[in-house]
Amino acid sequence: MAYILLFIIGVSVGSFLNVVSLRYRSGEKLFSFRVIGGRSRCQNCQRSLGAFELIPLLSFVFQKGKCRSCGVRLSFQYPLVEALAGFIFVLVPMRLFALYLFASVEIIYLLSFLWILFFLTLLLISIIDFRHYIIPDSLNFFIAGLGAALILIKIYGDYGLVFHDSFLLGYSMFMSFVSGVLANHFVGVTVGAGLFGLIIYLTKGAGMGFGDLKLAAVLGIALGWPDVFFAIIFAFLIGGAVSIPLLFGGPSTLLGINKKTMKSALPFGPFLAFGTALLFFAGFEILELYFMAMGLL
């Protein structure tokens, strides 16, 4: 029942994230009254939505993905974001309880709260970057603040787990060359910003944007070393897997993605978010499968 309640809360928050992302315009404050105030409306006919049409997920299903007034097809973004937010509320605490078996319940609740906010912010960044090719600085600053809070918990909290500094658990020891939480996260920031700075320098700004560099840097604050490195590696692997089908006109019209060319711009924020999620939820398992496939285990 607790997880069902969390999922319901999550899809409701996802509905709010949809509103923010659809109303946001580049250059304005993210949570201005124009963005978060007023009634929700159909993007096509501008009719105010009724109470039934505001029910997350269910309204999209029962309306068969169309506006009840003008009949225009609704973006698949609506149910997708709502469902992802719901799963964030459910899966984050489940993952943390599985990782930190001997930690106090209070620590798990606090970590769950922070990591849920973290992934909701990444979800909002992904939508805005996907739609506007921009990552608002306010969201990067917010992730940096969450990262600072997570660092303080690492320093002063008791996780009850030897490898609590990394979601790679014991595998992090093979790449660890610094001691201390602050030094670890300083290296994470340096690696995150340094890798993207190098790409920007080598491509003269054509290969990556400064918004991506800022996001990689604040991910380094939250994740530390070597986690941020693997999150970035996962992001590039996913980006390559998605980009190649787009070059050949793969099926993507539901999300409004058209066929791309080699010179087309593709937002990288969503891939960084996806790579971070892979690290958080399955980083240890992915490395274990890799070493088993290589015959090293």
Secondary structure as the mmCIF struct_conf table of DSSP 4:
data_model
#
loop_
_struct_conf.conf_type_id
_struct_conf.id
_struct_conf.beg_label_comp_id
_struct_conf.beg_label_asym_id
_struct_conf.beg_label_seq_id
_struct_conf.end_label_comp_id
_struct_conf.end_label_asym_id
_struct_conf.end_label_seq_id
HELX_RH_AL_P HELX_RH_AL_P1 ALA A 2 ARG A 23
TURN_TY1_P TURN_TY1_P1 SER A 26 GLY A 27
BEND BEND1 GLU A 28 GLU A 28
TURN_TY1_P TURN_TY1_P2 LEU A 30 PHE A 31
HELX_RH_AL_P HELX_RH_AL_P2 PHE A 33 ILE A 36
BEND BEND2 GLY A 38 GLY A 38
STRN STRN1 ARG A 41 ARG A 41
TURN_TY1_P TURN_TY1_P3 GLN A 43 CYS A 45
HELX_LH_PP_P HELX_LH_PP_P1 ARG A 47 ARG A 47
STRN STRN2 SER A 48 SER A 48
HELX_LH_PP_P HELX_LH_PP_P2 LEU A 49 LEU A 49
TURN_TY1_P TURN_TY1_P4 ALA A 51 ALA A 51
HELX_RH_3T_P HELX_RH_3T_P1 PHE A 52 LEU A 54
BEND BEND3 ILE A 55 ILE A 55
TURN_TY1_P TURN_TY1_P5 PRO A 56 LEU A 57
HELX_RH_AL_P HELX_RH_AL_P3 LEU A 58 PHE A 62
TURN_TY1_P TURN_TY1_P6 GLN A 63 GLY A 65
STRN STRN3 LYS A 66 LYS A 66
TURN_TY1_P TURN_TY1_P7 ARG A 68 CYS A 70
HELX_LH_PP_P HELX_LH_PP_P3 VAL A 72 VAL A 72
STRN STRN4 ARG A 73 ARG A 73
HELX_LH_PP_P HELX_LH_PP_P4 LEU A 74 SER A 75
TURN_TY1_P TURN_TY1_P8 PHE A 76 PHE A 76
HELX_RH_AL_P HELX_RH_AL_P4 GLN A 77 LEU A 99
TURN_TY1_P TURN_TY1_P9 LEU A 101 PHE A 102
BEND BEND4 ALA A 103 ALA A 103
HELX_RH_AL_P HELX_RH_AL_P5 VAL A 105 HIS A 132
BEND BEND5 TYR A 133 TYR A 133
HELX_RH_AL_P HELX_RH_AL_P6 ASP A 137 TYR A 156
BEND BEND6 GLY A 160 GLY A 160
TURN_TY1_P TURN_TY1_P10 VAL A 162 ASP A 165
TURN_TY1_P TURN_TY1_P11 PHE A 167 LEU A 168
HELX_RH_3T_P HELX_RH_3T_P2 LEU A 169 PHE A 174
TURN_TY1_P TURN_TY1_P12 MET A 175 MET A 175
BEND BEND7 GLY A 180 GLY A 180
HELX_RH_AL_P HELX_RH_AL_P7 VAL A 181 THR A 203
TURN_TY1_P TURN_TY1_P13 LYS A 204 GLY A 205
BEND BEND8 ALA A 206 GLY A 207
HELX_RH_AL_P HELX_RH_AL_P8 PHE A 210 LEU A 223
TURN_TY1_P TURN_TY1_P14 TRP A 225 PRO A 226
HELX_RH_AL_P HELX_RH_AL_P9 ASP A 227 LEU A 247
TURN_TY1_P TURN_TY1_P15 PHE A 248 GLY A 249
BEND BEND9 PRO A 251 PRO A 251
HELX_RH_3T_P HELX_RH_3T_P3 THR A 253 LEU A 255
TURN_TY1_P TURN_TY1_P16 GLY A 256 GLY A 256
HELX_LH_PP_P HELX_LH_PP_P5 ILE A 257 LYS A 259
TURN_TY1_P TURN_TY1_P17 MET A 262 LYS A 263
HELX_RH_AL_P HELX_RH_AL_P10 GLY A 269 ALA A 293
TURN_TY1_P TURN_TY1_P18 MET A 294 GLY A 295
#
